[in-house]
Amino acid sequence: MRTEQATRAPLPQFIKDFAGALAYENPEMVERYARRHGVDRDEAERLFTECKKFLIVCALFPDPCSPARALDQMWHHFILHTRDYADYCWRLLGGFIHHRPSEAPN
């Protein structure tokens, strides 16, 4: 999967929200992921942390990125929580990080 970035705030604004982007929590979404994917809560939390790191990289670099399969599953899950995901992107990353499927295998 690759990202496609429509808009992004200037880098200095992003830097201001870096800590917030990493610190963001969504316990209900993480718990739902753990149940649906048969992993324990610690693993789901770890994947969500890695997903946030991936999204930060996507916000910093406009070139398309492709995450590992497990990370892509978490990203898909986060995107399905549309209001939470959109708020996270706009408020903490400075722009919406779009997901665009690719033909390349992960």
HELIX and SHEET records of a PDB file:
HELIX    1   1 LEU A   11  ALA A   23  1                                  13    
HELIX    2   2 PRO A   27  HIS A   37  1                                  11    
HELIX    3   3 ARG A   41  LEU A   60  1                                  20    
HELIX    4   4 ARG A   69  LEU A   80  1                                  12    
HELIX    5   5 THR A   82  TYR A   88  1                                   7    
HELIX    6   6 CYS A   89  LEU A   93  3                                   5    
SHEET    1   A 2 ARG A   2  GLN A   5  0                                        
SHEET    2   A 2 ILE A  97  ARG A 100 -1                                        
END                                                                             
